[in-house]
Amino acid sequence: MAENEYLLDIQDLDVSFEARQGPAHALRGFNISLRPAETHALVGESGSGKTVTSMCIMGLLAIPPGRVNRGKAIFQNRDLLQLTENQRRKVRGKDIGMIFQEPGKYLNPAYKIGEQITESLILHFQMKKKAATEKALELLSLVGLGKNRRVLSSYPHELSGGMKQRAMIAMAISCHPALLIADEPTTALDVTLQLQILRLLLKLKDRFGMGILFISHDLGVVKDIADRVSVIYAGKIIESATKNQLFENPLHPYTKLLLLSIPDAAKRGGRLRAIPGNVPDAENIPAGCSFHPRCPLTEDVCRAEIPPDIGYGDGHTAACFLIGKKWIDS
């Protein structure tokens, strides 16, 4: 597919952070592509590089200690990594919106919700205060917070967790962005609210035609929202496929283990499969396949060589030497 057919195309992105023992590589040749109006889920354990990816896209990576060593992030035919700070400000919030993991940390406690939504409208569209306030009220209604002005004039601490998340979604979509990054948007919510937020995101995607990069550690949640899924491990994509391909025919041992660890009514009374160990520290990525210390199938080649990313048809790719040779028992 040609480069301009993607809404977002990240190519060979390598990001490191300064550390005592040398550079800690958070992303190591990271690749992901997202089509217009597609929901593409980025899935992995904590520490795998998901949030660093979103910070790079938004131009919020702290440099130093962070450093982009190589790679591109092509958005609407422009490399986001080459933009000046002034150019990034024009893109951030207007063309790319973001829902942060914990809204309580990112909503300014000193300003009312209405003021925080209208700020972006006034900045990017030069709206008058009255028009921006009416638009903010319309957005709050759209995300399920009602048409009255109570939330508009409330401070963040006066809202529940679910209401704060909806208010942040209203802020993120205020300028009708082409791309919405949702970084673990349901993590702090109970199951009922999680479902409501997922349904709301799908509704807004259809209404505005947005592409969504949905970042999560939970494949159970991803199954309800994604069109395509990319699995990240230690800063690299190790498998990418459509949702149906991934859930029906996972190829990488790590993906299979993640799926086996999902609670399921059919497994009631049985023990869930756990993945031994932890994601390696970015300062100490093992040689060869970074997953080999935790993989039950490891062979000598896994310890010595980095597996290439291989296509298996219909856009399904995986990076593993042992695909087709052995399988993990369920």
Secondary structure, 3 states (H helix, E strand, C coil): CCHHHCCEEEEEEEEEECCCCCCEEEEEEEEEEECCCCEEEEECCCCCCHHHHHHHHHCCCCCCCEEEEEEEEEECCEEHHHCCHHHHHHHECCCEEEECCCHHHHCCCCCCHHHHHHHHHHHHHCCCHHHHHHHHHHHHHHCCCCCCCCCCCCCHHHCCHHHHHHHHHHHHCCCCCCEEEEECCCCCCCHHHHHHHHHHHHHHHHHHCCEEEEEECCHHHHCCCCCEEEEEECCEEEEEEEHHHHHHCCCCHHHHHHHHCCCCHHHCCCCCCCCCCCCCCCCCCCCCCCCCCCCCCCCHHHHHCCCCCEECCCCCEECCCCCCCCCCCC
